Amino acid sequence: MSATATPIGHQDRYEALDLLRGIAVLGILVMNIQAFAMPMAAYFNPTALGDRGPIDFYVWALSHLFFDQKFMTIFSWLFGAGIVLMTSRAAERGVVKPAAFHYRRMLALLVFGLIHAYLIWDGDILVLYAICGALVFPLRKLRPLVLLGLGLLLLAIGSSLMIWAAFALPQGYADTTDGAQALQAFQEFWAPTAEQLQREIAAYQGGWLAQMPERVNGSLEFHLSIMWWWGIWRAGGNMLIGMALVKWRVVTAELQQNFYRDLAVIGFGFGLPLIAGGVASMSAHDWETFYSFFIAGQFNYWASLLVASGWVGFTISLWHVGFAKGLSARLIAVGRTAFSCYILTSLICTFIFYGHGLGFYMHVSRPGQLGVTLGVWITLLIGAPLWLERF
């Protein structure tokens, strides 16, 4: 890196990581709340539930611009950074086999992820992270530039698979019975039929057992299909990039303040217009299924890395100058308890929206969902520091 390093204490490095992790935990909910509150198709396609008015669309568009894939990207970077730091700390503490230590952690994460996915919420990301964390671990000692190159290569493979699917699926699979069914299933994923919507709404407005078929089907679809042609490349690639970023001391806030300021300006300045162009392209093509998801989606797929960089630069810039120290301390506490906060978020949101709780599924508009998001944020920002004071 060309930026000069600035002196920073050992503890401050970990506080910077926890701060970014706390921001990521909160930011992810802006998108996830849509998957808690209404059918998953609406998460990707703002027209999936019909015309819900301009305010609803603008909320989706702003969420897509600033949040969609950005905080998953940051979290993946930090996960990769954490692999490097935790294994090095384990070695410093005299742990003879850091690899065994790491793989035990990944196994535990996998078990918790499976429980979360099949019993609580099918939008789980822990299973993907556990598998990617196991796969990228042997590469952690490579030089930063090599890690960056490999990370971008994995991202490029995922991108190429999506572009290939946009052309190959409609042309090559429509002539067979199974292929036609697969095409119809994907089209219904993007734009569900009234019957599909009613089935999903009835399930999640019902009790916990009534939700199980939809939750299990959604989790199986992700674990057996989507994770392998999209998730592994996306999360794994970003974890490798995160390993490079921690070795370059970017995510530990050790570079000069002007570096983070410039990172924010460049990240937001170039990334947001590209993503807006993707949304405009989807609209120009009338939200056609394969073009919108696979081709126009590439704008956000790649530009989300820029906007995520912008968030990192913006956050650390404010932290460097001591802005909102009280809020920063609470965000650090959320980052330090990220796993617990993630699971707690799912428990709170499924209770609010699903039938075993308050049953507000499909009864809260996107603007209202932002209000719920703010309430969950406040709960975590208050609860995490109290938890750390006691434990």
C-alpha positions in Angstrom: 0.0 0.0 0.0 1.2 3.5 -0.8 -0.4 5.1 2.2 1.9 5.7 5.2 1.0 3.8 8.3 0.0 5.8 11.4 0.9 4.6 14.9 -1.9 2.8 16.6 -2.1 0.6 19.7 -2.5 -3.1 19.7 -5.9 -2.9 21.3 -7.1 -0.2 18.9 -6.5 -2.5 16.0 -9.1 -4.9 17.3 -11.4 -2.1 18.3 -11.3 -0.9 14.7 -12.2 -4.4 13.5 -15.0 -4.7 16.0 -16.3 -1.3 15.0 -16.5 -2.3 11.3 -18.0 -5.6 12.3 -20.7 -3.8 14.4 -21.5 -1.6 11.4 -21.8 -4.7 9.2 -24.1 -6.5 11.7 -26.5 -3.5 11.7 -26.2 -2.7 8.0 -27.0 -6.2 6.9 -30.4 -5.9 8.6 -31.5 -3.1 6.2 -31.7 -5.8 3.5 -32.5 -8.8 5.6 -35.6 -7.1 7.1 -37.3 -7.4 3.7 -36.7 -11.2 3.7 -38.2 -11.4 7.2 -41.2 -9.2 6.5 -42.3 -10.5 3.0 -41.6 -13.1 0.3 -37.9 -13.4 -0.7 -38.7 -12.3 -4.3 -39.4 -8.8 -3.1 -35.8 -8.6 -1.7 -34.4 -8.8 -5.3 -37.3 -7.5 -7.4 -39.3 -4.4 -6.2 -42.1 -5.3 -8.7 -42.5 -8.9 -7.5 -45.5 -8.0 -5.3 -47.0 -5.5 -7.8 -47.0 -1.8 -7.7 -46.7 -0.8 -4.0 -46.3 3.0 -4.7 -43.3 5.3 -5.3 -42.2 5.5 -1.7 -41.9 1.7 -1.4 -39.8 1.7 -4.6 -37.5 4.5 -3.4 -36.9 2.7 -0.1 -36.0 -0.4 -2.1 -33.7 1.6 -4.4 -31.9 3.4 -1.6 -31.4 0.0 0.2 -30.1 -1.5 -3.0 -27.7 1.4 -3.6 -26.2 1.7 -0.1 -26.7 -1.7 1.6 -27.4 -4.7 -0.7 -24.3 -6.9 -0.8 -22.2 -4.1 0.7 -22.3 -5.2 4.3 -22.1 -8.8 3.4 -18.9 -7.8 1.6 -17.5 -6.0 4.7 -18.5 -8.9 6.9 -16.7 -11.4 4.5 -13.6 -9.1 4.5 -13.6 -9.1 8.3 -14.1 -12.9 8.4 -11.0 -13.4 6.3 -9.1 -10.8 8.4 -10.2 -12.7 11.5 -8.9 -16.0 10.2 -5.4 -14.4 9.9 -5.5 -12.6 13.2 -7.1 -15.4 15.3 -4.7 -18.1 14.0 -1.7 -15.9 14.6 -2.9 -15.1 18.1 -3.5 -18.8 18.8 0.1 -19.5 17.7 1.3 -16.7 20.0 -0.6 -18.3 22.9 1.3 -21.5 22.3 -1.6 -23.4 20.5 0.3 -26.3 18.9 -2.2 -26.8 16.0 -3.8 -23.5 14.9 -5.5 -25.4 12.0 -7.3 -27.8 14.4 -8.4 -24.7 16.5 -9.7 -23.0 13.3 -11.5 -26.1 12.0 -13.2 -26.7 15.3 -14.5 -23.2 15.2 -15.8 -23.7 11.6 -17.5 -26.9 12.6 -19.2 -25.2 15.5 -20.3 -22.4 13.2 -21.6 -24.9 10.7 -23.7 -26.7 13.3 -25.2 -23.4 14.6 -25.8 -22.3 11.0 -27.7 -25.4 10.2 -29.9 -25.0 13.3 -30.4 -21.4 12.4 -31.3 -22.1 8.8 -33.7 -25.0 9.3 -35.3 -24.1 12.6 -35.3 -20.2 12.7 -34.7 -18.5 9.3 -33.8 -19.7 5.9 -31.8 -16.6 5.1 -28.9 -17.9 7.2 -25.4 -17.0 6.1 -23.4 -18.9 8.8 -23.3 -22.2 6.9 -21.8 -20.5 3.9 -19.2 -18.7 6.0 -18.3 -21.9 7.8 -17.6 -23.7 4.5 -15.8 -20.8 2.9 -13.8 -20.3 6.1 -12.7 -23.9 6.0 -11.8 -23.7 2.3 -9.7 -20.5 2.3 -7.8 -21.2 5.5 -4.8 -22.9 3.9 -4.2 -19.8 1.8 -3.9 -17.4 4.7 -0.1 -17.2 4.6 0.1 -16.0 1.0 1.4 -12.5 0.1 -1.3 -9.8 0.1 -1.2 -9.2 -3.6 -1.6 -12.9 -4.3 -4.6 -13.1 -2.0 -6.1 -10.0 -3.6 -5.7 -11.6 -7.1 -7.1 -15.0 -6.0 -10.1 -13.2 -4.3 -10.9 -11.2 -7.5 -10.5 -14.4 -9.5 -13.1 -16.2 -7.4 -15.4 -13.2 -7.7 -14.9 -13.3 -11.5 -15.8 -17.0 -11.6 -19.0 -16.3 -9.8 -19.8 -13.4 -12.1 -19.0 -15.5 -15.2 -21.4 -18.2 -14.0 -24.2 -15.7 -13.7 -23.6 -14.2 -17.1 -23.4 -17.7 -18.6 -26.7 -18.7 -16.9 -28.4 -15.6 -18.4 -28.0 -17.1 -21.9 -27.5 -20.8 -21.4 -30.5 -21.5 -19.2 -33.2 -20.0 -21.5 -31.7 -21.4 -24.7 -30.4 -24.8 -23.6 -32.9 -26.0 -21.0 -36.3 -25.0 -22.4 -36.5 -28.1 -24.7 -36.5 -30.7 -21.9 -39.2 -31.3 -19.4 -36.8 -30.9 -16.4 -35.3 -27.8 -18.0 -38.6 -26.2 -18.6 -39.6 -26.8 -15.0 -36.3 -25.3 -13.8 -36.8 -22.3 -16.0 -40.4 -21.9 -14.7 -39.2 -22.3 -11.1 -36.6 -19.5 -11.5 -39.1 -17.2 -13.2 -41.5 -17.8 -10.3 -38.6 -17.1 -7.9 -38.2 -13.6 -9.5 -41.9 -13.0 -10.1 -44.0 -15.4 -8.0 -47.5 -16.3 -9.0 -50.5 -15.3 -6.9 -50.8 -19.0 -5.8 -47.1 -19.1 -4.7 -47.4 -15.8 -2.8 -50.5 -17.0 -1.0 -48.9 -20.3 0.0 -45.8 -18.5 1.4 -47.9 -15.9 3.2 -50.1 -18.5 4.8 -47.1 -20.5 5.9 -45.3 -17.6 7.6 -48.5 -16.2 9.1 -49.1 -19.7 10.6 -47.4 -21.3 13.5 -43.8 -22.6 13.7 -44.6 -26.0 12.4 -46.7 -24.6 9.5 -43.6 -22.6 8.5 -41.3 -25.6 8.3 -42.0 -26.7 4.7 -41.2 -23.2 3.3 -38.2 -22.7 5.6 -36.7 -26.2 4.8 -37.3 -25.8 1.1 -35.7 -22.4 1.1 -32.6 -23.6 3.1 -32.2 -26.7 0.9 -32.4 -24.7 -2.3 -29.6 -22.4 -1.0 -27.4 -25.2 0.4 -27.7 -27.5 -2.6 -27.8 -25.0 -5.4 -27.4 -21.2 -4.9 -24.5 -21.6 -2.4 -22.4 -23.4 -5.0 -22.8 -21.3 -8.1 -22.9 -17.9 -6.3 -22.2 -18.0 -2.6 -18.9 -19.8 -2.4 -17.3 -17.6 -5.1 -18.7 -14.4 -3.6 -18.0 -15.0 0.1 -14.8 -17.0 -0.5 -13.4 -14.4 -2.8 -14.1 -11.6 -0.3 -12.6 -13.5 2.5 -9.3 -13.7 0.6 -9.5 -10.0 -0.1 -10.1 -9.5 3.6 -6.9 -11.4 4.4 -5.0 -9.0 2.0 -6.6 -6.0 3.6 -5.6 -6.9 7.1 -2.0 -7.6 6.0 -2.0 -4.2 4.4 -3.4 -2.8 7.7 -6.5 -1.2 6.0 -9.2 -2.7 8.1 -7.2 -2.2 11.3 -7.3 1.6 10.9 -3.5 1.8 10.8 -3.2 4.0 7.7 -3.2 7.7 7.5 -6.6 9.5 7.9 -6.4 11.0 4.4 -6.2 7.4 3.0 -9.6 6.6 4.5 -11.1 9.9 3.4 -10.0 9.2 -0.2 -11.3 5.6 0.1 -14.7 6.9 1.1 -14.8 9.5 -1.7 -13.7 7.0 -4.4 -15.8 4.1 -3.2 -19.0 6.0 -3.0 -18.2 8.3 -5.9 -17.6 5.5 -8.4 -19.7 2.7 -6.9 -23.1 4.4 -6.4 -23.5 5.7 -10.0 -22.6 2.2 -11.3 -25.3 0.6 -9.1 -27.8 3.2 -10.1 -27.1 2.4 -13.7 -27.9 -1.2 -13.0 -31.3 -0.3 -11.5 -32.0 1.9 -14.5 -31.1 -0.9 -16.8 -33.4 -3.3 -15.0 -36.2 -0.8 -15.3 -35.5 -0.2 -19.0 -35.8 -3.9 -19.6 -39.1 -3.9 -17.7 -37.6 -6.1 -14.9 -37.3 -9.1 -17.2 -36.2 -12.1 -15.2 -33.0 -13.3 -16.7 -31.6 -10.0 -17.8 -32.4 -8.2 -14.5 -31.0 -10.9 -12.2 -28.0 -12.2 -14.1 -26.9 -9.3 -16.4 -28.0 -6.0 -14.8 -27.2 -7.6 -11.4 -23.5 -7.4 -12.4 -23.5 -3.7 -11.7 -24.2 -4.3 -8.0 -22.1 -7.5 -7.9 -18.9 -5.6 -8.7 -19.7 -2.0 -7.6 -20.8 -3.3 -4.2 -17.0 -3.7 -3.5 -16.5 0.0 -4.2 -19.4 1.1 -1.9 -18.3 -1.4 0.8 -14.8 0.3 0.6 -16.6 3.6 0.9 -18.3 2.5 4.1 -15.0 1.3 5.5 -13.3 4.6 4.7 -16.2 6.7 6.0 -16.4 4.7 9.3 -12.7 4.7 10.1 -12.4 8.4 9.1 -15.0 9.3 11.7 -13.4 7.0 14.2 -10.0 8.6 13.7 -11.3 12.0 14.6 -13.2 10.8 17.6 -16.6 11.4 16.3 -19.5 10.1 18.4 -17.3 8.2 20.8 -20.3 6.9 22.8 -22.0 5.5 19.7 -18.6 4.0 18.5 -18.2 2.2 21.8 -21.7 0.7 21.4 -20.9 -0.4 17.8 -17.7 -2.0 19.0 -19.7 -3.9 21.6 -22.1 -5.1 18.9 -19.1 -6.1 16.7 -17.5 -8.0 19.6 -20.8 -10.0 20.1 -21.5 -10.2 16.4 -22.6 -13.9 16.4 -25.0 -13.4 19.3 -26.4 -10.2 17.8 -26.9 -11.9 14.4 -28.9 -14.8 16.0 -30.8 -12.4 18.3 -31.8 -10.3 15.3 -33.3 -13.4 13.7 -35.2 -14.3 16.9 -36.6 -10.8 17.2 -37.6 -10.4 13.6 -39.2 -13.8 13.2 -41.1 -13.1 16.4 -42.3 -9.8 15.0 -43.3 -11.0 11.6 -44.0 -14.8 11.8 -47.2 -16.4 13.0 -45.7 -17.9 16.2 -45.2 -14.3 17.3 -47.0 -11.1 16.4 -47.7 -12.2 12.8 -47.0 -9.0 10.9 -45.7 -10.9 7.9 -46.9 -8.9 4.7 -48.5 -6.3 6.9 -45.6 -3.9 7.1 -44.5 -1.7 4.2 -40.9 -1.1 3.3 -40.9 2.3 5.1 -42.4 0.6 8.2 -39.7 -2.1 7.9 -37.1 0.6 8.3 -38.8 1.6 11.6 -38.5 -2.0 12.8 -34.8 -2.0 11.7 -34.2 1.1 13.8 -35.8 -0.6 16.8 -33.7 -3.7 16.5 -30.6 -1.5 16.1 -31.4 0.4 19.3 -32.0 -3.0 21.1 -28.5 -4.3 20.0 -26.7 -1.0 20.8 -28.2 -1.0 24.3 -28.0 -4.7 24.9 -24.5 -5.6 23.7 -22.6 -3.3 26.1 -24.7 -4.5 29.0 -23.9 -8.1 28.1 -20.2 -7.4 27.9 -20.3 -5.6 31.3 -21.6 -8.7 32.9 -19.9 -11.4 30.8 
